[in-house]
Amino acid sequence: MRPLPRVVEVLVDSREQYPLLFPSALRLWPDRSVENKLVPVKVRVTALKYGDYCLARWPDRMVVERKGSLNELAKNLLTDDYGRFISALRRVCENCRFPYILLDASPTELWTPTQHCDDPQRAWDALAQVMQMFQVGLLWAGQAKKAGARRILGEQLLRLMLAYGLREDDDAKFP
């Protein structure tokens, strides 16, 4: 494992409407021991070339594209916006080792027809096909619209991005 950075900088895309919230410091246990280290966290909001979240030190490791509702998924996957979405996802996949889609919606919300998507199963099938096509991982947050939930999700996502960033060998097999 690589040594912990002195400061962790999270990059957040400036177009995020409800950005996740990140702690100002993070207590880490990088080697599963009882020893830990407090690491300051800085957040920089900027126009990212691809994705919605990544770490400044390892922008090529884990990049997260966030989707916040069935309507957003349906717009990206079932309308004329599909080509733009595929191009954006392709940029993520070409520029990072571990691309993820973060679904920030509850299972019930994603399965309930809306004015803009009367067939949620069709949107879900299209998402599954795109994930398979690009070998993109899925993170399912449930629903983190309120500040407290966005703060918890932000910390969880930060810990996951750090775990990928701290890997010494991208091709190493986990025990």
N, C-alpha and C positions, 0 to 999 in steps of 0.2 A: 504494500500500500504506500502511496506517495505521502509525504508529510503534509499535515494540515496547513492550509494557507493562513497567513496572519489576519487577513480580512477576506470575506467572501462578498463578491459583488454580483447581485442578481440583475439581469437585464430584462426589462418588461417592455413589450411593444406599446408604443404610445397610442395605438388605435384600440387597445383593450377598453371596453366600456365599463366593466366591473372588475378591475384588476385585483388579483389576489394580494393579500397583505402579508408582509414578511416581518419577522422579528428584527429588532435592532442588534441582537446578539443571539448566538446559538450555542448551547452547551452540547458538546459532541463526545461520544464514546466510540472512537474510530476503530478500536481493536477488540471490542466487547469486554474489556476489563473494567474495573471499578474506577480507574483513572479517567478523568475527563478534562476537556479544555473548553474554555469560553472563547468563542470566535466572533468578533464584530461582523455585522452584516450591513452592507450598503445596498440600496436599491437605486438603479438608474433607469428612468423611463426614457426610451428612445425609439425611433422608428427602426425596427429590426428588418433586415432584408428577408428573413424567413422565420416563421414560428412566432409564438407569443411570449415564451419564457426560456431563458437559458442562463448559464453562468458566464460572466465575462472572461474568466480565466480558461474555461473549457467550452467555448462556443460550438465546438465540433463534436462534443460528447453526447449530451442529451438535450434535445430541443423539444419543447412541448407546444402543440397547437391546441388551443382550448375552444370547445364548442359548448355553448351555454343553454341550448334548448332544442326541442324537436324542430321548431320553425327554422332555426339556423342550420341544422343538419339538412333539412328538406331543401332549403334554399341552395345550399352548397352542392347537394347531391342529385337533386331532381329537377333543376331548372337550367336555364341558359348559363347560370353561374358555375356550372359543373367544370367547364374548361378552365376557368380562372382558379377554382379550388384545386383542381388536379395539378395545375402549374405551380401553385403555391406549395402544395404537399410534396411535389417532386423536388422543389428547391430545398425544402427541409431535409428530405431523404438523401439528396446529393451532397449536402453540407454537414451532416452529422452522422455519427455512428449509431445512436439509439434514438430514433424518432418516436414520439408518442402523441396520441390524441387524448386529451383530457375531456371527458364528458362531465360537465358540471350541471347535471340534471338528474332528477330522481328516475328510477325505473318506471314509476307510474306516469310521470310527465312524458317520458319518451314513448309510452305505449298508448297515450290518450290522443285521439284525433283532435286537430285544431282547425281553425279557419284556413290556415295556410298549408296544412298537411292532413288530408283525410285518411291516409293509409300509412300509419307509423311503421308497420312491418316492412313496407317497401323502402322507406328511408333506412331502416336498420339493415336490410339486406344489401343496400347500396353501400352503406358504411362498411359492412363486413367484407364486401368484395374489394373495396379500395384499400382496406387495411391489409388484406391478403396480398393484393397486387404489389404494394409498396413495402410489405413486411414491417408495418407500423404497430407498435404496442398500444394497448388501451389502458387508460387509467379512468376509473369510474368514481367520481367524487360524491355522487348522490345529489346534493343541491347545496351550494355554498353562496347564496345571494346576500345574506346578512353579514355584517362586519366580523362578528365572532367566528362564524364558520369559514369566511374567507381567510381569516388569520390562521386558523388551525390548518386549513388546506394549504396555505402558503408555506407554513413551516414543514408540513409533511412533504410537499413537493421539493422544497429546498434540500431536505435531508436526502431524498432520492437522487436529485441532481448531483449532490456532493458525492454520494456513493459511486456514481458512474464516473465523476471527475477524478476521484482518488484512485481508481483502478490503475495499476501500473501497466497491465498488458490487456489490451482490448480483446484479444483472442483467448485469454486464459479461461480455463474451464473451472466452474465453481465446484467445490467439494460436495 
